[in-house]
């Protein structure tokens, strides 16, 4: 089997919720050994978010496959030597503890770098370790609000959050990329480094288009539901069979083809009132009912056939059940299975893996499942391990 890119890399993760676990799961996908440190008794609080996956939490199942779970009360006096022994063998530490907690545990980068100069440290927080917001707690929805995402998402009447943890995902993706870059840099320099990832920073980066659209005090993009705020027609249209087709026009050539082959009204393309995207966007109140009237007499399949003939990009507005059964995912072999405490579960393969590499798709761990094995690996005797368990250290 072709070696995985991160085979032999060990990651210690002091993580909870989504941003850090999503980052480290991707490292595990590429072969890294990820040792997830969890609180004895309760573990990562994402384990308790829901029980929708045969009693397991949907967030946890998504972000924690292929990891080893070690329970450790990091505040207990006897935890420090265990954590130190783990870090002495590790390549990467990822943490998204509460603001200031890592420093209080002696896990700041300067302290760790003195002891472990090859260690890469990735600190994930809401607002970063400086500035007036440094000590604020931050959760996904709060960062969606703080970054302005809510201001451009939703209907004209009401803002709406994203339906998935977009701020956590953005932070996890940037942390993952930063760690890969730091590993490459370590190959050249022999030394580790620090990656600081703030959820607000990553969401501000993702907000680049609306940010520049509002450049120099200009009006920001208006909230426009599922339609594009500044390109028209670009969004959802209901068909006569109750389905919704989402279409997207990008230029004047496509507008002409849309009028001729979808609306069957080639003269509309020559109407000066709709001769450019800004004009069509301003006139969406007139064009929308016209398009909807034609689509209301078509089934989704008929509308899609016309759109295909015109070369217009389009999609179905699917729900989660449609996605589970999406024919494109099935045709491309995107599904596999992973083990879990609740038995085998379906799982999507990682979307970006080097050619010839089989991603690691190991089990989702039970809380503390690997505690005794990891402590034995660190040289603790069976009797000592049982004492640590009885004392509540692990």
N, C-alpha and C positions, 0 to 999 in steps of 0.2 A: 504494500500500500504506500502511496506517495506520502511522505511526512507532512504533517500539518504545519503551517507557518509558526505557530506558537507552542509546538511540542517542546517540553522541557522548561517552559516558563511557569513560575508559580506566582499566583496572585493571592494576596490576603485581602479580604474585603470586610471592612467594618461598615455595613450597609443596611439600609432599610428602604421601604417604599419602592420607588421606581427608577429614579435617575441613575444611581450607582448600580443597582442590580441589572438594569438594562445594559449598561456599559460592560459589566463583567460577564454577563451571559454571552455577549458577542466575543469577548476574549476566549471564553470557554469553547464557543463554536469553532474557533480557529486552533484549538488544541491546548490552550492553557489549563493548568490545574488551578481551580478557583476554590479557596478555602473560605467559606462564608461564616463569619463569627456572628452568633445570635445570642440573645438573652436567654438564660436558662428559664424554663417554664413557659414563656410566651413566644420567644423568637422574634423574627422580623414581623412588625405589626401588620404588614401586608398579608400575612397568613390568615388574618381574621377579617379581611375586607368583605368577603362573601363566602358562600359554599357552593358556587354554581357548577363546579367541575367535579362531580361525584364527591362532594364534601370539601374539596380543595378550593382555594380562592383563585379566581380567574387571573388577577394581577400576578399572583405568585407563580402560578403555573407558567405564565407567559415569560417571566423574566429570570427563572431560577433553575432551569435544567442544567445538567452536566456539572453541578457544583457539589462540594462536600460541606456538610453542615457540622460546625463545631460550636457547641454551647459554651459560653464563657462570660462570667460576670466581670466585665472589664474594670469595674470600680472596686472589686475585691482585692485586698493586698496581695493575695497569692496569684492573681491573674497576670501581674506584670512580667514575671519570669517566663510564663508560658507564651505571652505575646512577644516577648523579646526573642525567644527561641524560634518562633515562627518567622519573625521578620529577618532573623539572621540567615534563613534559608530562602527568603522570598526575593523575587525580582521586582514586584510591584505591590504597593499598598494603595487601595482605593477606599476612601471614606467619605460618607456624607452624614456624619453625626451632627448634632445640634451645634449652632455657632459657639466656638470656643472650646468645645468638648475635647477635640483632638489635642489641643495644646495642654489642657489640664491633665490629660493622660500621658503626657510626655511624647506625643506623636507629631509634634510640629516638624516641618521639614528640616530646619537647622539642626535640631537635636538628632533626628534620625540620620541625617547626612553625615554627621560626625562619626556615628557608629557603623553605618552601612553605606559607604560612599557609592556603591553600585545600585542602591535601591531607588526605584522610580516611585514618587509619591504623587497621587492624584487626589486633590481635595475638591469636592463638589459641595457647593453651598448655594443659597438663594441669591445673595447679593455680593459675594466676594469678601475678602478679609480686610478691607479698608473702606473708608467712606462712611457717611452718616447712617446708612442702612445696614451696616455690617452685622449687627447683632439681631436683626429681625429674623423671626422664623418665616419660612417661605414654603408654600405648597403650590402645586401646579396651577390651580385656579387663580391664586393670588398673583402669580407671575403673569398669567394670561392677562389679568387686569392691569398690572403695573407696566407691562411692556406695550400697552396700547392695542393688543390683539383684540380684546373685547370691543374696542371702539370701532373696529372696521368689520366685525363679524356679527351676523344676525340680521334681523329685519330693520327697516327704517324706524320702527317703533321701539324695538327692544334688542339689546345686545345679546349674544349667545356665546357660551363657551364652546370650545372644540369638544367633540364627542369622545376623544381619547386624550391621554395625558401628554399633550403636545409640548409643553415646557419641559417636562421630565425627559421626554424622548429627545428633544433637541440637546439638552445637557448631556444625556447618555451618549448620543452620537458623537458630539464634539470631544467628550472625555475619551471615548474609544479611539478616535483618530489621534488625539494628542498622545495617548499612551503608545500607540504604534510608532508615532514619530519619535518619541523619547527612546524607545527600544532601538530604533535605527541609529539615533544619535549616540547611544551608549556603545554601540558597536564601533563607532569611530573614536570616541573619547575615553571609553572605559569607565565613565562615571554616570551615575544616575542624575535625575533632575526632578523638578517639580512642575506639575501641571495644575493650574488653578482654573476651575470651571465654575462660573456663576450662571445660574439659570437665567437671570435677567440679561446678562451679556449675550447668551446664545439666542434668546428670543428676540433681543434687539437686532441681532444679525439677521434672523429669519424675517424680520419686519422691514427689510431693506426696501422692497418695492413701495409699500404705502408710505414709508418714511420719506423717500425721495419724491414721491408724488406730491407730498405736502411741503416740499422744499420752500424755504424762504417765506413761510407764512401762508402758502397756498392752501386751499381747502383740501382736506384729506379725502380719500375715497369714501363714498357714502356706503352705509350698510345696505346690502341688496339681496339678503336671503341667500339662496343657492345660486343666484345669477352672478355673473362677473360684474364688478362694480363699474368698470370703465370700458368694457368692450361689449358690443351688442350686434346681433343676438348671440349670446353666449351664456347658456344656462338651461334650466329644466323646462320642459313643455309636456303637458299631459296629453296622452293619446286617447282615442275613443274607447279602448278596452281597459282603461283605468291604470295603465302603466305610465311611467314617466321616462321620457327620453331626454338626455342632456346633450346638447349640441354646442359646438364651438366654432365660430367663424373668425378668421384671423386677418383677412385682407379683402380688397375690393374684388379680386378675381373670384374668391369664394362667395362673396355676396352675390355676384352675378350668377354663378352656378346654382346657388341656393334659390334665388328667385325663379330661375328658368326650370330647374329639374325637381325641386322640392315643393315650392309654392305653385309651380306651373303658371307663373305670372312674370315673364321676362321683361315686361314693360316697367315693373316695379324697380328693377335695377337701374333704369334710366331716370327715375324720379329724383330731381335735384334736392328734394327735401331729405333724402336718405343717402346722399352721394359719398359720405365719408363716415368713418366710425364715430367721431364726435357727434355728428348730426344724428346718426342712428341711436346713439346712447341717449341723447337729449330727447329723442322722439320715441323712446321705448313704450311710453304710454299709448301711442298710436299703433306701433308695430306689433306690440305684444298680443293684443286681441286679434289682429289679423292672422298672425302665425298660429295662435291657439285655435282659431276657428277652423283653419285647414287641418291641423293635427287632430282635432276632435272627430274628424271624419275618417281617420286612419287608425289602424291597429299599430301597436308598437313595431311589429315586424314589417308592416307596410311603410311606416315612416322611416325605419332603418334602411329599407331597400332603396328608397328615394335618396336618402342621405349618402348611402354608398355609391349610388350612380352619379351623384354630384361631387363625390370626393370630399364630403364634409365630415369632419371628425365628430364622433358621437359615442355615447355610452348609455347603458341602462342605469337607472337609479336603484341600485340593489340594496337589500337589507342584509343582515348578518346571515340569515338562512341561505340567501342567494350566494353569499361569499363562501360559505362552507361547501356549497355544491357548484362552484364556478367551473365551467367547462375548461377554461384556459389553464387554471391551476392544475386541474386533473390531467389535462393533455400534456403538460410540461413536467409531470411527476413531482410537483412541489410538496406533496404530503408524505410524511413518514410517521413513525410512532415512537414515543418515548415511554419509559417506565415511570411509575410514580407510586406513592403510598396507596393510591386508589386503583392501581392497576394500569395497564397500557392506555395511553392517551394519544390522539392524533396531534401532530405538530408540523408546522411549516418548516421546511428547510431554510437556512439562512439565505438571504437574497444575493449576497456578494461573497463568493468563495473562489479562490484561484482555481483554474482549470486543473483537473486531475486529483484535486484534494477532496477527500470525504470529510465533511464536517463532523465534529464530535456532537453526538445526539444522545447523551447519557441521561440517567434518571433524574427526576425532580426529587430532592432529598427530603426525608422526614426530619423533623426538628431534632438536632443532636445525633443524627444517624451515624456520623463518622467520628464522634468525640473520642471514644476509647481508642480507635485505631490511630488517630492523629497523635494523641498523647503518648501512646506506645511508641510511635515513630520518633517522638521527641525524647525518648529514653525513660519515660515514666513507667514504673513497675505496676503490675496489676493491683497490688495492695495500695499503692500511692494513688492510682486512678480512682479506686473506690472511695478512698478518703476524700479526694477532691469533689467527687460526686456528692458524698454525704454532707460535706461542708458547704455545698451550694456554690462552689467556685465554678463548676462546669455543669 
